Amino acid sequence: MRTFLFLFVVLFFLTPAKNAFFDEKCDELKGACKKHCEKNEELTSFCQKSLKCCRTIQTCGNTID
């Protein structure tokens, strides 16, 4: 019974491991994890906890003189 109580206490107080794979992927794409993307941003991938990796859309640079 003491073993069960000990394991319960140890497992209860351990913090869950963070899966940073999706955040690292977003950083490599030069994006930011947000709840919603803005009008000038595109959804490139997903982050953890239902967040979206948003990246600012680059303009083409063609200007009319």
The first five atom37 places (N, CA, C, CB, O) and aatype in JSON, in Angstrom:
{
  "aatype": [12, 1, 16, 13, 10, 13, 10, 13, 19, 19, 10, 13, 13, 10, 16, 14, 0, 11, 2, 0, 13, 13, 3, 6, 11, 4, 3, 6, 10, 11, 7, 0, 4, 11, 11, 8, 4, 6, 11, 2, 6, 6, 10, 16, 15, 13, 4, 5, 11, 15, 10, 11, 4, 4, 1, 16, 9, 5, 16, 4, 7, 2, 16, 9, 3],
  "atom_mask": [
    [1, 1, 1, 1, 1],
    [1, 1, 1, 1, 1],
    [1, 1, 1, 1, 1],
    [1, 1, 1, 1, 1],
    [1, 1, 1, 1, 1],
    [1, 1, 1, 1, 1],
    [1, 1, 1, 1, 1],
    [1, 1, 1, 1, 1],
    [1, 1, 1, 1, 1],
    [1, 1, 1, 1, 1],
    [1, 1, 1, 1, 1],
    [1, 1, 1, 1, 1],
    [1, 1, 1, 1, 1],
    [1, 1, 1, 1, 1],
    [1, 1, 1, 1, 1],
    [1, 1, 1, 1, 1],
    [1, 1, 1, 1, 1],
    [1, 1, 1, 1, 1],
    [1, 1, 1, 1, 1],
    [1, 1, 1, 1, 1],
    [1, 1, 1, 1, 1],
    [1, 1, 1, 1, 1],
    [1, 1, 1, 1, 1],
    [1, 1, 1, 1, 1],
    [1, 1, 1, 1, 1],
    [1, 1, 1, 1, 1],
    [1, 1, 1, 1, 1],
    [1, 1, 1, 1, 1],
    [1, 1, 1, 1, 1],
    [1, 1, 1, 1, 1],
    [1, 1, 1, 0, 1],
    [1, 1, 1, 1, 1],
    [1, 1, 1, 1, 1],
    [1, 1, 1, 1, 1],
    [1, 1, 1, 1, 1],
    [1, 1, 1, 1, 1],
    [1, 1, 1, 1, 1],
    [1, 1, 1, 1, 1],
    [1, 1, 1, 1, 1],
    [1, 1, 1, 1, 1],
    [1, 1, 1, 1, 1],
    [1, 1, 1, 1, 1],
    [1, 1, 1, 1, 1],
    [1, 1, 1, 1, 1],
    [1, 1, 1, 1, 1],
    [1, 1, 1, 1, 1],
    [1, 1, 1, 1, 1],
    [1, 1, 1, 1, 1],
    [1, 1, 1, 1, 1],
    [1, 1, 1, 1, 1],
    [1, 1, 1, 1, 1],
    [1, 1, 1, 1, 1],
    [1, 1, 1, 1, 1],
    [1, 1, 1, 1, 1],
    [1, 1, 1, 1, 1],
    [1, 1, 1, 1, 1],
    [1, 1, 1, 1, 1],
    [1, 1, 1, 1, 1],
    [1, 1, 1, 1, 1],
    [1, 1, 1, 1, 1],
    [1, 1, 1, 0, 1],
    [1, 1, 1, 1, 1],
    [1, 1, 1, 1, 1],
    [1, 1, 1, 1, 1],
    [1, 1, 1, 1, 1]
  ],
  "atom_positions": [
    [[0.82, -1.19, 0.0], [0.0, 0.0, 0.0], [0.87, 1.26, 0.0], [-0.94, 0.0, 1.21], [0.53, 2.26, -0.63]],
    [[2.0, 1.2, 0.72], [2.9, 2.35, 0.73], [3.52, 2.59, -0.64], [4.0, 2.16, 1.78], [3.74, 3.73, -1.05]],
    [[3.79, 1.5, -1.34], [4.37, 1.64, -2.68], [3.39, 2.33, -3.61], [4.76, 0.25, -3.25], [3.77, 3.2, -4.39]],
    [[2.14, 1.94, -3.54], [1.11, 2.56, -4.37], [0.98, 4.04, -4.04], [-0.24, 1.85, -4.18], [0.9, 4.87, -4.95]],
    [[0.95, 4.39, -2.77], [0.84, 5.78, -2.35], [2.05, 6.58, -2.81], [0.69, 5.87, -0.82], [1.92, 7.72, -3.26]],
    [[3.24, 6.0, -2.69], [4.46, 6.67, -3.13], [4.42, 6.93, -4.64], [5.69, 5.82, -2.77], [4.71, 8.03, -5.08]],
    [[4.06, 5.92, -5.41], [4.0, 6.09, -6.87], [2.95, 7.12, -7.26], [3.7, 4.76, -7.56], [3.16, 7.91, -8.18]],
    [[1.82, 7.1, -6.57], [0.77, 8.07, -6.87], [1.26, 9.5, -6.62], [-0.48, 7.79, -6.01], [1.04, 10.38, -7.45]],
    [[1.93, 9.72, -5.5], [2.43, 11.05, -5.18], [3.5, 11.48, -6.18], [3.0, 11.09, -3.75], [3.49, 12.62, -6.64]],
    [[4.4, 10.59, -6.52], [5.46, 10.93, -7.47], [4.89, 11.25, -8.84], [6.48, 9.79, -7.58], [5.26, 12.26, -9.44]],
    [[3.99, 10.43, -9.34], [3.43, 10.66, -10.67], [2.47, 11.84, -10.69], [2.7, 9.41, -11.14], [2.33, 12.5, -11.73]],
    [[1.83, 12.12, -9.6], [0.89, 13.24, -9.55], [1.62, 14.57, -9.63], [0.06, 13.17, -8.28], [1.12, 15.51, -10.24]],
    [[2.8, 14.66, -9.01], [3.52, 15.93, -8.97], [4.52, 16.11, -10.1], [4.23, 16.04, -7.67], [5.14, 17.17, -10.2]],
    [[4.69, 15.13, -10.94], [5.58, 15.3, -12.09], [4.9, 16.19, -13.12], [5.96, 13.93, -12.71], [3.7, 16.05, -13.37]],
    [[5.65, 17.08, -13.72], [5.09, 17.92, -14.77], [5.13, 17.16, -16.09], [5.86, 19.27, -14.88], [6.08, 16.41, -16.34]],
    [[4.13, 17.33, -16.92], [4.15, 16.63, -18.21], [5.27, 17.17, -19.1], [2.79, 16.77, -18.91], [5.61, 18.36, -19.05]],
    [[5.81, 16.31, -19.9], [6.88, 16.71, -20.82], [6.31, 17.58, -21.92], [7.59, 15.47, -21.41], [5.21, 17.33, -22.42]],
    [[7.05, 18.59, -22.31], [6.61, 19.5, -23.36], [7.09, 18.98, -24.7], [7.13, 20.95, -23.11], [8.27, 18.68, -24.88]],
    [[6.18, 18.87, -25.63], [6.53, 18.44, -26.97], [6.86, 19.69, -27.78], [5.38, 17.62, -27.63], [5.97, 20.32, -28.33]],
    [[8.12, 20.03, -27.84], [8.55, 21.26, -28.5], [8.83, 21.06, -29.99], [9.78, 21.8, -27.82], [9.33, 21.97, -30.65]],
    [[8.51, 19.89, -30.52], [8.79, 19.62, -31.92], [8.05, 20.6, -32.82], [8.4, 18.19, -32.28], [8.62, 21.14, -33.77]],
    [[6.77, 20.84, -32.53], [5.97, 21.71, -33.38], [6.4, 23.17, -33.25], [4.49, 21.58, -33.03], [6.38, 23.9, -34.24]],
    [[6.8, 23.6, -32.05], [7.27, 24.96, -31.87], [8.59, 25.17, -32.6], [7.42, 25.29, -30.39], [8.81, 26.23, -33.19]],
    [[9.47, 24.18, -32.57], [10.75, 24.29, -33.29], [10.51, 24.35, -34.79], [11.67, 23.1, -32.95], [11.2, 25.08, -35.51]],
    [[9.54, 23.59, -35.27], [9.21, 23.62, -36.7], [8.72, 25.0, -37.1], [8.16, 22.55, -37.04], [9.06, 25.5, -38.17]],
    [[7.91, 25.61, -36.24], [7.4, 26.95, -36.51], [8.53, 27.97, -36.5], [6.32, 27.34, -35.48], [8.55, 28.89, -37.32]],
    [[9.47, 27.82, -35.59], [10.62, 28.73, -35.55], [11.47, 28.6, -36.8], [11.47, 28.45, -34.31], [11.98, 29.6, -37.31]],
    [[11.63, 27.37, -37.31], [12.41, 27.18, -38.54], [11.73, 27.84, -39.73], [12.61, 25.68, -38.81], [12.4, 28.31, -40.65]],
    [[10.4, 27.88, -39.72], [9.65, 28.53, -40.8], [9.54, 30.03, -40.61], [8.27, 27.92, -40.91], [8.9, 30.72, -41.4]],
    [[10.16, 30.55, -39.55], [10.13, 31.98, -39.2], [8.71, 32.46, -38.98], [10.8, 32.82, -40.3], [8.31, 33.52, -39.46]],
    [[7.95, 31.66, -38.24], [6.59, 32.01, -37.9], [6.42, 32.2, -36.41], [0.0, 0.0, 0.0], [7.38, 32.14, -35.64]],
    [[5.16, 32.43, -36.01], [4.84, 32.61, -34.59], [3.59, 31.8, -34.28], [4.62, 34.12, -34.24], [2.66, 31.76, -35.07]],
    [[3.58, 31.16, -33.12], [2.42, 30.36, -32.69], [1.36, 31.29, -32.12], [2.84, 29.29, -31.65], [1.61, 31.99, -31.14]],
    [[0.19, 31.29, -32.73], [-0.9, 32.17, -32.31], [-2.21, 31.4, -32.36], [-0.98, 33.43, -33.21], [-2.31, 30.32, -32.94]],
    [[-3.23, 32.0, -31.72], [-4.56, 31.4, -31.74], [-5.21, 31.61, -33.11], [-5.43, 31.99, -30.62], [-5.86, 30.71, -33.64]],
    [[-5.05, 32.8, -33.67], [-5.62, 33.13, -34.97], [-4.59, 33.89, -35.8], [-6.92, 33.97, -34.81], [-3.81, 34.68, -35.25]],
    [[-4.58, 33.65, -37.1], [-3.68, 34.38, -37.99], [-4.33, 35.7, -38.41], [-3.33, 33.53, -39.24], [-5.55, 35.79, -38.56]],
    [[-3.51, 36.73, -38.58], [-3.99, 38.04, -39.02], [-4.24, 38.01, -40.53], [-2.96, 39.15, -38.66], [-3.97, 37.01, -41.2]],
    [[-4.77, 39.11, -41.06], [-5.1, 39.18, -42.49], [-3.85, 39.1, -43.37], [-5.86, 40.46, -42.79], [-3.9, 38.56, -44.47]],
    [[-2.74, 39.64, -42.89], [-1.51, 39.65, -43.69], [-0.61, 38.46, -43.37], [-0.75, 40.94, -43.46], [0.59, 38.5, -43.67]],
    [[-1.16, 37.4, -42.77], [-0.39, 36.21, -42.42], [-1.03, 34.97, -43.02], [-0.29, 36.07, -40.9], [-2.23, 34.92, -43.29]],
    [[-0.19, 33.97, -43.23], [-0.68, 32.69, -43.75], [-0.41, 31.58, -42.75], [-0.02, 32.36, -45.12], [0.56, 31.65, -41.98]],
    [[-1.25, 30.58, -42.75], [-1.08, 29.43, -41.89], [-0.09, 28.48, -42.55], [-2.44, 28.71, -41.61], [-0.33, 28.0, -43.65]],
    [[1.03, 28.22, -41.86], [2.06, 27.37, -42.46], [2.09, 25.98, -41.83], [3.41, 28.02, -42.33], [2.38, 25.0, -42.52]],
    [[1.81, 25.89, -40.54], [1.78, 24.59, -39.85], [1.02, 24.76, -38.54], [3.24, 24.05, -39.58], [0.43, 25.81, -38.3]],
    [[1.04, 23.75, -37.71], [0.35, 23.8, -36.43], [1.34, 23.69, -35.29], [-0.7, 22.69, -36.34], [2.35, 23.0, -35.4]],
    [[1.03, 24.37, -34.2], [1.81, 24.28, -32.98], [1.05, 23.42, -31.99], [2.11, 25.7, -32.39], [-0.02, 22.89, -32.31]],
    [[1.58, 23.29, -30.79], [0.89, 22.51, -29.79], [-0.25, 23.31, -29.17], [1.87, 22.04, -28.7], [-0.3, 24.54, -29.32]],
    [[-1.15, 22.63, -28.49], [-2.29, 23.22, -27.79], [-3.21, 23.99, -28.73], [-1.81, 24.13, -26.69], [-3.67, 25.08, -28.39]],
    [[-3.49, 23.45, -29.89], [-4.42, 24.02, -30.87], [-4.03, 25.41, -31.36], [-5.79, 24.08, -30.27], [-4.89, 26.2, -31.74]],
    [[-2.74, 25.71, -31.35], [-2.28, 26.99, -31.88], [-1.84, 26.8, -33.32], [-1.13, 27.56, -31.02], [-1.5, 25.7, -33.75]],
    [[-1.84, 27.9, -34.06], [-1.46, 27.87, -35.46], [-0.15, 28.61, -35.64], [-2.55, 28.47, -36.34], [0.1, 29.62, -34.99]],
    [[0.67, 28.11, -36.53], [1.93, 28.78, -36.86], [1.64, 29.75, -37.99], [3.05, 27.75, -37.26], [1.39, 29.35, -39.12]],
    [[1.68, 31.03, -37.68], [1.37, 32.08, -38.66], [2.65, 32.75, -39.13], [0.39, 33.12, -38.06], [3.54, 33.05, -38.33]],
    [[2.73, 32.99, -40.4], [3.9, 33.62, -41.0], [3.44, 34.79, -41.84], [4.72, 32.6, -41.85], [2.48, 34.67, -42.6]],
    [[4.12, 35.92, -41.72], [3.75, 37.12, -42.47], [3.97, 36.89, -43.96], [4.56, 38.34, -41.98], [5.01, 36.38, -44.38]],
    [[2.99, 37.28, -44.75], [3.07, 37.11, -46.2], [4.0, 38.18, -46.76], [1.65, 37.2, -46.86], [3.86, 39.36, -46.45]],
    [[4.95, 37.76, -47.58], [5.89, 38.67, -48.22], [5.24, 39.25, -49.48], [7.22, 37.94, -48.57], [4.64, 38.52, -50.27]],
    [[5.36, 40.55, -49.66], [4.87, 41.15, -50.89], [5.86, 40.86, -52.01], [4.66, 42.68, -50.73], [7.04, 40.63, -51.76]],
    [[5.38, 40.86, -53.22], [6.24, 40.48, -54.34], [7.28, 41.54, -54.67], [5.39, 40.2, -55.56], [8.28, 41.22, -55.32]],
    [[7.08, 42.76, -54.25], [8.08, 43.8, -54.49], [7.91, 44.53, -55.79], [0.0, 0.0, 0.0], [8.65, 45.47, -56.06]],
    [[6.95, 44.13, -56.62], [6.7, 44.84, -57.87], [5.89, 46.09, -57.58], [5.97, 43.92, -58.89], [4.78, 46.01, -57.05]],
    [[6.43, 47.24, -57.92], [5.72, 48.5, -57.7], [5.45, 49.16, -59.05], [6.54, 49.44, -56.78], [6.24, 49.03, -59.99]],
    [[4.34, 49.85, -59.12], [3.97, 50.56, -60.35], [4.37, 52.01, -60.17], [2.43, 50.42, -60.67], [3.93, 52.66, -59.22]],
    [[5.19, 52.53, -61.08], [5.66, 53.93, -60.99], [4.78, 54.84, -61.78], [7.08, 54.06, -61.48], [5.01, 56.05, -61.82]]
  ]
}
